[in-house]
Amino acid sequence: MKPPFVAESGPDGRPAYKDRPAERRPPGPVSAAWLQRVALYYLERYSASTEMLRRTLARRVDKRARLRGEDPAPFAELIDATVARAVSAGLVDDVRFADMRLATLRRRGTSSRGAAAKLAAKGVPRDVVEAAMQAERDAIPDVEAADIELQAARAYAKRRRLGIHRRPDTRALHRDRDLGALARAGFSYDLARRVVDADPDEME
């Protein structure tokens, strides 16, 4: 009697085991239509800069090309064309992305230095980052740039429970550590000291 998990034969003449996984077919070719679908799917899910979209498409092309045994390099122009179409259609806009991302970072208590670094890591050009920060200042004409930074430092301290957000009996013990945390986040020493040593009554 033959084992119950063995069929008579497979299409290639070899024994066909019911639990043998089917052979994976290679993915379809890299094409403009496929890249367009990848771009749209990505942009429906995420807010992205131009460079973020480009990096994502490059990774997807690299993976698909290698699965097909192809060199991904020749598809660079196709990636550029797909990104250009997304920009032309307004699906990606570095200025809009920088403004929105900066506002989010500020609410989380990110310093100017920290925000600039994070935006640069997302591929936002330096001039666009500087313009976003200038627009931030222009939007609040009665507040100086230093006050924007102070509000961010206070938000960071609150989120991380530093300074006045610690129990009163532990503030002195953790003072140096809290100053260091704010400094590593990109805030100046004077500003960090102002936040950590603040009078709780003045913050209300």
C-alpha positions in Angstrom: 0.0 0.0 0.0 1.3 3.5 -0.9 1.6 6.1 1.8 -1.7 8.2 1.8 0.2 11.5 1.3 1.8 10.4 -2.1 -0.1 10.8 -5.3 0.5 8.7 -8.4 2.7 11.3 -10.1 3.0 15.0 -10.6 2.9 16.9 -13.9 6.7 16.6 -14.1 6.6 12.8 -13.7 7.9 13.0 -10.1 5.9 11.8 -7.1 3.5 14.5 -6.1 3.3 15.0 -2.4 0.2 16.7 -1.2 2.1 18.6 1.4 4.8 19.8 -1.1 4.6 23.6 -1.6 3.8 24.8 -5.0 6.7 26.3 -6.9 6.7 30.1 -6.7 6.3 31.9 -10.0 8.5 34.9 -10.6 6.7 38.3 -10.2 5.6 40.2 -13.2 8.0 42.7 -15.0 8.9 46.1 -13.7 6.7 48.5 -15.7 5.4 52.0 -15.6 1.9 50.8 -14.8 3.2 48.6 -11.9 5.3 51.5 -10.5 2.3 53.8 -10.7 0.2 51.4 -8.7 3.0 51.0 -6.1 3.3 54.8 -5.8 -0.5 55.4 -5.4 -0.8 52.6 -2.8 2.1 54.1 -0.8 0.8 57.6 -1.0 -2.7 56.6 0.1 -1.2 55.2 3.3 1.6 57.7 4.1 2.4 61.4 3.9 5.7 61.5 2.1 8.4 63.7 0.7 9.5 63.4 -2.9 12.7 61.6 -1.7 10.7 59.2 0.5 8.6 58.2 -2.5 11.7 57.8 -4.6 13.4 55.6 -2.0 10.3 53.4 -1.6 10.0 52.9 -5.4 13.7 52.1 -5.6 13.4 49.4 -2.9 10.4 47.8 -4.6 12.1 47.8 -8.0 15.3 46.4 -6.5 13.4 43.5 -4.9 11.3 42.7 -7.9 14.2 42.9 -10.4 16.3 40.6 -8.3 13.5 38.1 -7.9 13.4 38.1 -11.7 17.2 37.8 -12.0 17.4 41.3 -13.5 19.7 44.3 -12.9 17.6 47.0 -11.2 19.9 49.8 -12.5 18.2 50.3 -15.9 14.9 51.1 -14.2 16.2 54.3 -12.6 14.7 56.5 -15.3 11.3 54.8 -14.9 11.4 55.6 -11.2 12.3 59.2 -11.9 9.4 59.5 -14.3 7.0 58.0 -11.8 8.1 60.4 -9.1 7.8 63.3 -11.6 4.2 62.4 -12.4 3.3 62.2 -8.7 4.8 65.7 -8.1 3.0 67.1 -11.2 -0.3 65.7 -9.9 0.3 67.2 -6.5 0.4 63.9 -4.8 3.8 64.8 -3.3 4.8 68.3 -2.3 7.9 68.8 -0.2 6.7 72.3 1.0 3.4 70.9 2.2 5.1 67.8 3.8 7.7 70.0 5.6 5.0 72.3 7.0 2.8 69.5 8.3 5.7 67.4 9.6 7.2 70.4 11.4 3.9 71.2 13.1 3.7 67.6 14.3 7.3 67.6 15.5 6.7 70.8 17.5 3.7 69.4 19.2 5.9 66.5 20.3 8.5 68.9 21.7 11.1 68.7 19.0 13.8 71.4 18.9 14.7 73.4 15.8 17.9 71.4 15.5 16.0 68.1 16.0 13.3 69.0 13.5 15.8 70.1 10.9 17.7 66.8 11.2 14.5 64.7 11.1 13.3 66.5 8.0 16.7 66.2 6.3 16.5 62.4 7.1 13.2 62.3 5.1 15.0 63.8 2.2 13.5 67.3 2.4 15.9 69.9 0.8 17.6 72.3 3.2 16.0 75.4 1.7 12.6 73.9 2.1 13.3 73.1 5.7 14.4 76.7 6.3 11.4 78.1 4.5 9.1 75.9 6.7 10.7 77.3 9.9 10.4 80.8 8.6 6.8 80.2 7.8 6.3 78.9 11.4 7.7 82.2 12.7 5.7 84.3 10.3 2.5 82.6 11.4 3.0 83.9 14.9 4.2 87.5 14.5 3.9 88.4 18.1 6.0 85.5 19.3 9.8 85.4 18.8 11.7 82.4 17.6 13.0 81.8 21.1 9.5 81.5 22.4 8.7 78.8 19.8 11.7 76.9 21.0 10.7 77.4 24.6 7.2 76.0 24.0 8.8 73.0 22.2 11.2 72.4 25.2 8.3 72.5 27.6 6.3 70.1 25.5 9.3 67.7 25.4 9.8 68.0 29.2 6.1 67.2 29.7 6.2 64.2 27.4 9.3 62.8 29.0 8.3 63.8 32.5 11.3 65.9 33.1 11.9 68.7 35.6 8.6 70.0 37.1 6.8 66.9 35.8 8.7 64.7 38.2 7.7 64.3 41.8 8.9 67.3 43.8 11.1 65.1 46.1 13.0 63.7 43.0 13.6 66.8 41.0 16.9 67.7 42.5 18.2 64.2 42.2 17.4 64.0 38.5 18.3 67.6 37.6 21.5 66.9 35.7 20.0 63.9 33.9 17.1 66.1 32.8 19.4 68.8 31.6 21.3 66.2 29.6 18.1 64.8 28.0 17.1 68.3 26.8 20.6 69.0 25.5 20.6 65.8 23.5 17.2 66.7 22.1 18.8 69.8 20.6 17.9 72.5 23.1 20.5 75.0 24.4 21.8 74.7 27.9 20.3 78.0 29.0 16.9 76.9 27.7 17.2 73.5 29.3 18.0 75.0 32.6 15.1 77.4 32.3 12.7 74.5 31.7 14.1 72.2 34.3 14.4 74.8 37.0 11.0 76.4 36.3 8.7 77.3 39.1 5.6 75.0 38.8 3.4 77.9 39.7 4.6 79.9 36.7 3.7 77.1 34.4 0.0 77.1 35.3 
